Amino acid sequence: MKSEQKHLLLFGISIIITMSMVGIAEILNKGELIFPEIAALCAGAIIAPGKTWNSDKYTSWGLMCFSSLIGIIIVRYAHFPLTIQCIVTFALIVALLLITGSEFYPAISAGVLPVLTHTGSLYYFASVCVFSLLVFACEFILQKYNLKEQYTIEKKPLTREKLIRFACLIIFYAIFACFALAYDEIFLIIPPLIVAFVEMSNKDGKASKKAFDIWLILSIAGGLGFLLNFMINSLGWSHFACTLIVVLVMYIIMYASKLIFPPAGAICLLPYILPAKNIYRYPLEVMIGGAIFIIAAKLISKYTDKLNNKESATIDNTVDQI
């Protein structure tokens, strides 16, 4: 199959999966079925060449399901202030990632999103499980027929540097979430930005080397998300048509720029389920929140790397003395 035909096929499959989710939600009149991170999973698992996340399909799917269940349980039974709920959810999912040794960071969005939007519905859980399974099944079939590259998973040990890095991530998120929610500016801490935050802090990841490009594509996604809301609520266009336009434009931008950054896909669809109040501030706050998270991620990465180098130097000196 020619390269152009293959890309059209991958785009088509991704759009069909995303549109199916929106269509079913519209037919059943169940907004809880819309899980914007599906657009991100399609970008990373289907459209992107090679490996996006260092995690096998089974672990990734399990993390998506379990994380979404954690979010729902916290909404239903943990009657704490929203800030505490968000921080606890983020910390629990980080612990899951550390325990499993997975780097499948979209699981963070699956857990934090229902907390931020007060969604305790099991329809959300069902949507996450079914549609994420569909994405991974499509990836498996595409790899089987050589339409997508095979990749291997690297087993990375749990190191002191990784523990410190994730501790710093939790501390910064807790501080920033307190500030954003105190002023009711939830768009600053939307889940895809948290995913981008964690991915950018990984110095070994591809994203960490393209900070400005990542910020730019997140900002464009914020604009497309606002456009989605405007077309639906102000122009009265069909949810189905608006989703098709926005997702297609986002995928084309990713492909043309040769920068497949999955969280951008989720940012496009988030206005579907976010409060309509002050939605006009969505693009600006995505830009600001994205910049703050990216800068913080780079600083945390440099700090933990410096600690790691210092520890290695100390060990080398001790060995030399012996």
VEXKOL-637005 format. One record per residue (C-alpha): x, y, z; residue number from 1; chain; residue in three letters. Coordinates in steps of 0.1 Angstrom, whole numbers. Layout:
! residues N
{{X Y Z} NUM A ALA},
...
This chain:
! residues 322
{{0 0 0} 1 A MET},
{{13 34 -9} 2 A LYS},
{{22 58 19} 3 A SER},
{{-6 83 10} 4 A GLU},
{{-32 55 10} 5 A GLN},
{{-19 41 43} 6 A LYS},
{{-21 75 60} 7 A HIS},
{{-57 81 46} 8 A LEU},
{{-66 47 60} 9 A LEU},
{{-52 54 95} 10 A LEU},
{{-69 88 95} 11 A PHE},
{{-102 72 84} 12 A GLY},
{{-101 46 112} 13 A ILE},
{{-92 72 138} 14 A SER},
{{-121 95 127} 15 A ILE},
{{-146 66 125} 16 A ILE},
{{-138 55 161} 17 A ILE},
{{-141 91 174} 18 A THR},
{{-173 98 155} 19 A MET},
{{-188 65 167} 20 A SER},
{{-183 76 203} 21 A MET},
{{-199 110 196} 22 A VAL},
{{-227 95 175} 23 A GLY},
{{-237 69 202} 24 A ILE},
{{-236 96 229} 25 A ALA},
{{-259 118 208} 26 A GLU},
{{-283 90 199} 27 A ILE},
{{-286 78 235} 28 A LEU},
{{-285 114 248} 29 A ASN},
{{-258 104 272} 30 A LYS},
{{-231 130 274} 31 A GLY},
{{-211 109 299} 32 A GLU},
{{-202 86 270} 33 A LEU},
{{-180 112 255} 34 A ILE},
{{-144 106 265} 35 A PHE},
{{-122 131 247} 36 A PRO},
{{-90 112 253} 37 A GLU},
{{-101 87 227} 38 A ILE},
{{-90 112 200} 39 A ALA},
{{-56 112 218} 40 A ALA},
{{-54 74 218} 41 A LEU},
{{-63 73 181} 42 A CYS},
{{-35 98 174} 43 A ALA},
{{-9 79 194} 44 A GLY},
{{-19 43 188} 45 A ALA},
{{-31 45 152} 46 A ILE},
{{-18 76 134} 47 A ILE},
{{16 80 149} 48 A ALA},
{{44 58 134} 49 A PRO},
{{62 35 158} 50 A GLY},
{{59 36 196} 51 A LYS},
{{42 65 214} 52 A THR},
{{40 51 249} 53 A TRP},
{{64 26 265} 54 A ASN},
{{36 3 276} 55 A SER},
{{21 -29 262} 56 A ASP},
{{-15 -29 250} 57 A LYS},
{{-29 -50 279} 58 A TYR},
{{-13 -29 306} 59 A THR},
{{-24 3 288} 60 A SER},
{{-60 -9 285} 61 A TRP},
{{-61 -20 321} 62 A GLY},
{{-47 13 333} 63 A LEU},
{{-74 32 313} 64 A MET},
{{-102 11 328} 65 A CYS},
{{-89 11 364} 66 A PHE},
{{-80 48 364} 67 A SER},
{{-115 58 351} 68 A SER},
{{-130 37 379} 69 A LEU},
{{-108 54 405} 70 A ILE},
{{-121 88 393} 71 A GLY},
{{-157 76 394} 72 A ILE},
{{-153 62 429} 73 A ILE},
{{-137 94 442} 74 A ILE},
{{-166 115 427} 75 A VAL},
{{-192 92 443} 76 A ARG},
{{-177 84 477} 77 A TYR},
{{-149 108 486} 78 A ALA},
{{-167 139 496} 79 A HIS},
{{-137 162 498} 80 A PHE},
{{-133 196 482} 81 A PRO},
{{-126 194 445} 82 A LEU},
{{-90 204 448} 83 A THR},
{{-83 175 472} 84 A ILE},
{{-101 151 450} 85 A GLN},
{{-80 161 419} 86 A CYS},
{{-47 159 438} 87 A ILE},
{{-56 125 454} 88 A VAL},
{{-67 111 420} 89 A THR},
{{-35 123 403} 90 A PHE},
{{-14 108 431} 91 A ALA},
{{-31 75 430} 92 A LEU},
{{-27 71 392} 93 A ILE},
{{9 81 394} 94 A VAL},
{{13 53 420} 95 A ALA},
{{-3 29 395} 96 A LEU},
{{21 40 368} 97 A LEU},
{{51 34 391} 98 A LEU},
{{38 1 404} 99 A ILE},
{{32 -13 368} 100 A THR},
{{63 3 354} 101 A GLY},
{{42 17 326} 102 A SER},
{{46 51 308} 103 A GLU},
{{11 51 295} 104 A PHE},
{{3 87 307} 105 A TYR},
{{-32 90 291} 106 A PRO},
{{-44 70 321} 107 A ALA},
{{-40 102 341} 108 A ILE},
{{-66 119 320} 109 A SER},
{{-90 89 323} 110 A ALA},
{{-90 93 361} 111 A GLY},
{{-88 131 366} 112 A VAL},
{{-114 140 340} 113 A LEU},
{{-145 126 358} 114 A PRO},
{{-134 143 390} 115 A VAL},
{{-129 177 373} 116 A LEU},
{{-163 174 356} 117 A THR},
{{-181 157 385} 118 A HIS},
{{-190 127 364} 119 A THR},
{{-198 97 386} 120 A GLY},
{{-217 78 358} 121 A SER},
{{-208 43 349} 122 A LEU},
{{-216 52 313} 123 A TYR},
{{-183 70 314} 124 A TYR},
{{-165 39 327} 125 A PHE},
{{-181 18 299} 126 A ALA},
{{-171 43 272} 127 A SER},
{{-135 44 284} 128 A VAL},
{{-133 5 285} 129 A CYS},
{{-150 -1 252} 130 A VAL},
{{-135 26 230} 131 A PHE},
{{-100 23 243} 132 A SER},
{{-102 -15 237} 133 A LEU},
{{-114 -7 202} 134 A LEU},
{{-84 15 196} 135 A VAL},
{{-59 -11 209} 136 A PHE},
{{-76 -38 188} 137 A ALA},
{{-73 -17 157} 138 A CYS},
{{-36 -11 165} 139 A GLU},
{{-31 -48 168} 140 A PHE},
{{-48 -56 135} 141 A ILE},
{{-29 -28 117} 142 A LEU},
{{4 -42 130} 143 A GLN},
{{-5 -77 120} 144 A LYS},
{{-10 -66 84} 145 A TYR},
{{21 -44 84} 146 A ASN},
{{1 -12 82} 147 A LEU},
{{17 1 114} 148 A LYS},
{{52 -5 127} 149 A GLU},
{{58 -31 154} 150 A GLN},
{{76 -20 185} 151 A TYR},
{{91 -34 216} 152 A THR},
{{85 -24 252} 153 A ILE},
{{115 -15 273} 154 A GLU},
{{114 -27 309} 155 A LYS},
{{127 2 330} 156 A LYS},
{{135 -3 367} 157 A PRO},
{{120 19 393} 158 A LEU},
{{148 43 401} 159 A THR},
{{153 70 428} 160 A ARG},
{{154 96 401} 161 A GLU},
{{120 86 388} 162 A LYS},
{{105 86 423} 163 A LEU},
{{118 121 429} 164 A ILE},
{{105 133 395} 165 A ARG},
{{70 120 401} 166 A PHE},
{{70 134 437} 167 A ALA},
{{79 168 422} 168 A CYS},
{{52 165 396} 169 A LEU},
{{26 158 423} 170 A ILE},
{{38 187 444} 171 A ILE},
{{37 212 416} 172 A PHE},
{{3 200 403} 173 A TYR},
{{-11 203 439} 174 A ALA},
{{1 239 442} 175 A ILE},
{{-11 249 407} 176 A PHE},
{{-45 231 411} 177 A ALA},
{{-51 249 444} 178 A CYS},
{{-44 282 426} 179 A PHE},
{{-65 274 395} 180 A ALA},
{{-95 260 414} 181 A LEU},
{{-94 288 440} 182 A ALA},
{{-101 313 412} 183 A TYR},
{{-124 288 393} 184 A ASP},
{{-101 287 363} 185 A GLU},
{{-104 249 356} 186 A ILE},
{{-93 253 320} 187 A PHE},
{{-57 259 333} 188 A LEU},
{{-55 223 346} 189 A ILE},
{{-75 203 321} 190 A ILE},
{{-64 166 321} 191 A PRO},
{{-47 166 287} 192 A PRO},
{{-24 194 299} 193 A LEU},
{{-15 172 329} 194 A ILE},
{{-7 144 306} 195 A VAL},
{{15 168 285} 196 A ALA},
{{31 179 318} 197 A PHE},
{{41 144 328} 198 A VAL},
{{53 135 293} 199 A GLU},
{{74 167 290} 200 A MET},
{{92 159 323} 201 A SER},
{{106 127 309} 202 A ASN},
{{140 137 295} 203 A LYS},
{{142 105 275} 204 A ASP},
{{109 112 257} 205 A GLY},
{{107 127 223} 206 A LYS},
{{83 154 234} 207 A ALA},
{{108 170 259} 208 A SER},
{{130 180 230} 209 A LYS},
{{103 200 212} 210 A LYS},
{{89 223 240} 211 A ALA},
{{79 253 218} 212 A PHE},
{{64 231 191} 213 A ASP},
{{44 212 217} 214 A ILE},
{{31 244 232} 215 A TRP},
{{21 257 198} 216 A LEU},
{{2 226 189} 217 A ILE},
{{-16 226 223} 218 A LEU},
{{-25 262 217} 219 A SER},
{{-39 254 183} 220 A ILE},
{{-59 226 198} 221 A ALA},
{{-74 250 224} 222 A GLY},
{{-85 273 195} 223 A GLY},
{{-101 243 178} 224 A LEU},
{{-119 233 210} 225 A GLY},
{{-134 268 213} 226 A PHE},
{{-144 266 176} 227 A LEU},
{{-162 233 183} 228 A LEU},
{{-182 249 211} 229 A ASN},
{{-190 279 190} 230 A PHE},
{{-202 259 160} 231 A MET},
{{-225 238 183} 232 A ILE},
{{-238 263 207} 233 A ASN},
{{-238 296 187} 234 A SER},
{{-243 283 151} 235 A LEU},
{{-265 253 160} 236 A GLY},
{{-246 229 138} 237 A TRP},
{{-247 192 143} 238 A SER},
{{-225 177 170} 239 A HIS},
{{-215 150 145} 240 A PHE},
{{-205 174 117} 241 A ALA},
{{-186 198 141} 242 A CYS},
{{-166 169 156} 243 A THR},
{{-157 156 122} 244 A LEU},
{{-144 191 111} 245 A ILE},
{{-124 197 143} 246 A VAL},
{{-109 162 146} 247 A VAL},
{{-100 161 109} 248 A LEU},
{{-83 196 111} 249 A VAL},
{{-63 186 142} 250 A MET},
{{-51 153 126} 251 A TYR},
{{-41 171 94} 252 A ILE},
{{-22 197 114} 253 A ILE},
{{-4 170 133} 254 A MET},
{{5 151 101} 255 A TYR},
{{16 182 82} 256 A ALA},
{{38 194 111} 257 A SER},
{{52 159 116} 258 A LYS},
{{44 163 153} 259 A LEU},
{{19 137 166} 260 A ILE},
{{13 148 202} 261 A PHE},
{{-18 129 214} 262 A PRO},
{{-30 153 242} 263 A PRO},
{{-38 179 216} 264 A ALA},
{{-65 156 202} 265 A GLY},
{{-82 154 235} 266 A ALA},
{{-80 192 240} 267 A ILE},
{{-101 197 208} 268 A CYS},
{{-130 177 222} 269 A LEU},
{{-130 187 258} 270 A LEU},
{{-154 216 254} 271 A PRO},
{{-181 190 248} 272 A TYR},
{{-181 182 285} 273 A ILE},
{{-166 212 302} 274 A LEU},
{{-188 238 318} 275 A PRO},
{{-200 263 292} 276 A ALA},
{{-194 292 316} 277 A LYS},
{{-165 314 304} 278 A ASN},
{{-157 290 275} 279 A ILE},
{{-144 320 256} 280 A TYR},
{{-114 319 279} 281 A ARG},
{{-106 283 269} 282 A TYR},
{{-80 290 242} 283 A PRO},
{{-62 316 263} 284 A LEU},
{{-61 294 294} 285 A GLU},
{{-49 264 274} 286 A VAL},
{{-21 286 261} 287 A MET},
{{-12 298 296} 288 A ILE},
{{-17 265 314} 289 A GLY},
{{3 247 287} 290 A GLY},
{{32 272 290} 291 A ALA},
{{33 269 328} 292 A ILE},
{{31 231 327} 293 A PHE},
{{58 228 300} 294 A ILE},
{{82 252 319} 295 A ILE},
{{76 234 352} 296 A ALA},
{{82 200 335} 297 A ALA},
{{115 212 320} 298 A LYS},
{{126 226 354} 299 A LEU},
{{117 194 372} 300 A ILE},
{{135 173 345} 301 A SER},
{{167 194 349} 302 A LYS},
{{165 192 387} 303 A TYR},
{{161 154 389} 304 A THR},
{{187 149 362} 305 A ASP},
{{211 171 382} 306 A LYS},
{{204 151 413} 307 A LEU},
{{210 118 394} 308 A ASN},
{{243 131 380} 309 A ASN},
{{254 143 414} 310 A LYS},
{{246 109 430} 311 A GLU},
{{264 90 402} 312 A SER},
{{295 113 407} 313 A ALA},
{{295 106 444} 314 A THR},
{{293 68 438} 315 A ILE},
{{322 70 413} 316 A ASP},
{{343 89 438} 317 A ASN},
{{336 64 465} 318 A THR},
{{345 35 442} 319 A VAL},
{{378 53 432} 320 A ASP},
{{387 58 469} 321 A GLN},
{{381 22 476} 322 A ILE},
